[in-house]
Amino acid sequence: MVHLSFGGHDLTPLPHGAIFWPARRALLVADLHLEKASWFARAGQMLPPYDSFVTLADLTALVEETGAREVWCLGDSFHDPEGCARLPQRAQDMLRSLTSATQWTWITGNHDPHGVDRCGGEVMDEAVVDGLVLRHEATLSETRPELSGHFHPKLRIRIRGKLVSRRCFVAASHKLILPAFGALTGGLDVDHPEIVRAVGRSAQALIPVENRLLRFPLAA
């Protein structure tokens, strides 16, 4: 694991697209988009209906691997307000097992506003934890250290003539954007104007690999 100093805290960006906060034994993830496939299926676009199982299995394994006692989901955890109700029973059981075994907090997002059933856990619009602001979408005027999701950042680079795409974190002095954790999520180019507007040109794309944290400046 590699460590990142942010807002006066040591955080660990994980290759899975999550952040582990060792001092609190907390796991932070963003944009699970559970039941996205079934949402598309209702509109006639049939996709393999396994995205929620894969996402929850990955999250369960990560909770076990890190020994996390807290889990913070930074918004858009369900693809739509009825997503929890559409979860197959086995997936609901997986999720309820997670929310009952940890101190689980859902931050609301644009896909899953307040008042949505989430199979357990506490719901908040945003939170401030030991000086770190946790919310779904980065706020330009926020001067406190802030962690968020929403943009699904991906870094696309050409290596030996081949275009490679990897989900990544985006970090600036007081902004840290997490990639989408969900198994069925697209991605926005890391130098997209919306991301640049949220974090500024001085930000970097971060990709954790083995025991290193690769850093790539945003394109000028």
C-alpha positions as CSV (number, residue, x, y, z in Angstrom):
1,M,0.0,0.0,0.0
2,V,1.1,3.5,-0.7
3,H,0.2,6.6,1.4
4,L,-1.0,10.0,0.4
5,S,-0.9,13.0,2.7
6,F,-4.1,15.0,2.3
7,G,-5.6,17.5,4.6
8,G,-3.2,16.6,7.4
9,H,-4.1,12.9,7.3
10,D,-2.4,9.8,5.8
11,L,-4.8,8.2,3.3
12,T,-4.2,5.1,1.2
13,P,-5.5,5.1,-2.4
14,L,-6.2,1.5,-3.4
15,P,-6.0,0.0,-6.9
16,H,-9.7,-0.9,-6.5
17,G,-10.6,2.8,-6.7
18,A,-11.3,3.2,-3.0
19,I,-9.5,5.2,-0.2
20,F,-8.5,3.6,3.1
21,W,-8.1,5.8,6.1
22,P,-5.9,3.8,8.5
23,A,-6.3,6.1,11.5
24,R,-10.1,5.6,11.5
25,R,-10.1,2.2,9.8
26,A,-12.4,3.8,7.3
27,L,-13.1,2.8,3.7
28,L,-14.3,5.5,1.3
29,V,-15.9,4.6,-2.1
30,A,-17.9,6.6,-4.6
31,D,-20.4,5.9,-7.4
32,L,-21.4,2.3,-6.9
33,H,-24.4,2.8,-9.2
34,L,-26.0,-0.4,-8.0
35,E,-28.7,-1.8,-10.3
36,K,-27.7,0.3,-13.3
37,A,-28.1,-2.7,-15.6
38,S,-31.7,-3.3,-14.4
39,W,-32.5,0.4,-14.9
40,F,-31.4,0.2,-18.5
41,A,-33.3,-3.1,-18.9
42,R,-36.6,-1.3,-18.0
43,A,-35.9,0.9,-21.1
44,G,-35.3,-2.1,-23.3
45,Q,-31.5,-2.0,-23.3
46,M,-30.6,-5.4,-22.0
47,L,-27.3,-5.7,-20.1
48,P,-25.9,-8.6,-18.1
49,P,-27.7,-8.4,-14.7
50,Y,-24.7,-9.0,-12.6
51,D,-23.3,-5.6,-11.9
52,S,-24.6,-5.3,-8.4
53,F,-23.3,-8.7,-7.4
54,V,-19.8,-7.9,-8.7
55,T,-19.7,-4.5,-7.1
56,L,-20.9,-5.8,-3.7
57,A,-18.5,-8.8,-3.9
58,D,-15.6,-6.4,-4.6
59,L,-16.6,-4.2,-1.7
60,T,-17.1,-7.1,0.7
61,A,-13.6,-8.4,-0.1
62,L,-12.1,-4.9,0.4
63,V,-13.8,-4.5,3.8
64,E,-12.5,-7.8,4.9
65,E,-9.0,-7.1,3.5
66,T,-8.6,-3.8,5.2
67,G,-10.5,-4.6,8.3
68,A,-12.6,-1.5,7.9
69,R,-14.9,-0.5,10.7
70,E,-16.4,2.5,8.9
71,V,-17.6,2.7,5.3
72,W,-18.4,6.0,3.6
73,C,-20.2,5.9,0.2
74,L,-19.8,9.3,-1.5
75,G,-23.1,9.4,-3.5
76,D,-24.7,7.8,-6.5
77,S,-24.6,4.4,-4.7
78,F,-27.8,3.4,-6.5
79,H,-28.3,4.3,-10.1
80,D,-31.9,5.5,-9.4
81,P,-34.2,6.0,-6.4
82,E,-35.8,2.5,-6.8
83,G,-32.4,0.7,-7.1
84,C,-32.4,-0.8,-3.6
85,A,-35.9,-2.3,-4.2
86,R,-34.7,-3.9,-7.4
87,L,-31.7,-5.6,-5.9
88,P,-32.0,-9.4,-6.1
89,Q,-32.5,-11.0,-2.7
90,R,-29.0,-12.4,-2.6
91,A,-27.5,-8.9,-3.4
92,Q,-29.8,-7.4,-0.7
93,D,-28.5,-9.9,1.8
94,M,-24.9,-9.0,0.8
95,L,-25.5,-5.3,1.3
96,R,-27.4,-5.7,4.6
97,S,-24.6,-7.9,5.9
98,L,-22.2,-5.0,5.1
99,T,-24.3,-2.2,6.5
100,S,-24.9,-4.2,9.7
101,A,-21.2,-5.2,10.2
102,T,-19.8,-1.7,9.9
103,Q,-20.6,1.9,10.7
104,W,-22.0,2.6,7.3
105,T,-22.8,6.1,5.9
106,W,-24.4,6.9,2.6
107,I,-23.8,10.4,1.3
108,T,-26.6,11.4,-1.1
109,G,-25.9,12.0,-4.8
110,N,-27.7,13.2,-7.8
111,H,-28.9,9.7,-8.6
112,D,-29.9,8.8,-5.1
113,P,-31.3,11.8,-3.2
114,H,-32.4,11.8,0.5
115,G,-35.4,9.6,1.3
116,V,-34.3,6.6,-0.7
117,D,-34.2,3.1,0.9
118,R,-30.6,1.9,1.1
119,C,-30.8,-1.4,2.9
120,G,-29.5,-0.1,6.1
121,G,-26.9,2.4,7.1
122,E,-27.2,6.1,7.9
123,V,-27.9,8.8,5.3
124,M,-26.3,12.2,5.1
125,D,-26.2,15.0,2.5
126,E,-22.5,15.5,3.4
127,A,-20.2,15.2,6.4
128,V,-17.2,16.7,8.0
129,V,-15.0,14.0,9.5
130,D,-11.8,15.0,11.4
131,G,-11.6,18.2,9.2
132,L,-12.2,16.4,5.9
133,V,-15.3,17.3,4.0
134,L,-17.1,14.3,2.4
135,R,-19.6,15.0,-0.3
136,H,-20.8,13.7,-3.7
137,E,-19.7,16.5,-6.0
138,A,-16.7,18.9,-5.5
139,T,-17.7,22.4,-4.7
140,L,-15.6,25.1,-6.3
141,S,-15.9,27.5,-3.4
142,E,-14.9,24.9,-0.8
143,T,-11.5,25.8,0.8
144,R,-11.5,22.9,3.3
145,P,-9.9,19.6,2.3
146,E,-12.7,17.8,0.4
147,L,-13.2,14.2,-0.9
148,S,-15.9,13.6,-3.5
149,G,-16.9,11.5,-6.4
150,H,-19.4,12.2,-9.2
151,F,-17.1,12.5,-12.2
152,H,-15.8,8.9,-12.6
153,P,-12.4,10.1,-13.7
154,K,-10.3,8.0,-16.0
155,L,-6.8,8.5,-17.4
156,R,-6.3,7.6,-21.0
157,I,-2.7,7.5,-22.2
158,R,-0.9,6.0,-25.2
159,I,1.8,3.4,-24.4
160,R,3.8,1.9,-27.2
161,G,1.1,2.9,-29.7
162,K,-1.7,1.4,-27.7
163,L,-4.4,3.5,-25.9
164,V,-4.8,2.5,-22.3
165,S,-7.6,3.6,-20.0
166,R,-7.4,3.4,-16.2
167,R,-9.7,4.7,-13.6
168,C,-7.8,7.2,-11.4
169,F,-8.0,9.6,-8.5
170,V,-7.7,13.3,-9.1
171,A,-5.8,15.3,-6.5
172,A,-5.2,19.0,-5.9
173,S,-4.0,20.8,-2.8
174,H,-7.4,20.6,-1.1
175,K,-9.5,18.4,-3.5
176,L,-9.5,14.7,-3.9
177,I,-11.9,13.1,-6.4
178,L,-12.4,9.3,-6.2
179,P,-13.0,7.2,-9.3
180,A,-16.3,5.2,-9.7
181,F,-16.1,2.0,-7.8
182,G,-19.1,0.4,-9.5
183,A,-18.6,-2.5,-11.9
184,L,-20.8,-0.9,-14.6
185,T,-19.8,2.7,-14.8
186,G,-18.3,4.8,-17.5
187,G,-15.7,7.4,-17.1
188,L,-14.8,11.0,-17.9
189,D,-11.4,12.0,-19.2
190,V,-9.4,13.3,-16.4
191,D,-8.7,16.6,-18.3
192,H,-12.4,17.1,-19.1
193,P,-13.4,20.8,-18.6
194,E,-15.8,19.8,-15.8
195,I,-13.1,18.1,-13.8
196,V,-10.6,20.9,-14.5
197,R,-13.2,23.5,-13.4
198,A,-13.7,21.5,-10.1
199,V,-10.0,21.0,-9.2
200,G,-7.9,23.4,-11.3
201,R,-5.1,22.8,-13.8
202,S,-2.5,22.1,-11.1
203,A,-4.2,18.9,-10.2
204,Q,-2.8,15.4,-10.9
205,A,-4.2,12.1,-11.9
206,L,-3.1,9.4,-9.4
207,I,-3.0,5.7,-10.1
208,P,-1.9,3.3,-7.4
209,V,0.0,0.3,-8.6
210,E,1.7,-2.3,-6.3
211,N,3.9,-0.2,-4.0
212,R,3.9,3.0,-6.1
213,L,1.6,5.9,-6.7
214,L,1.9,7.0,-10.3
215,R,1.3,10.8,-10.9
216,F,0.3,12.4,-14.1
217,P,-0.3,16.1,-14.5
218,L,-3.5,17.2,-16.1
219,A,-3.1,18.2,-19.7
220,A,-2.4,21.9,-20.3
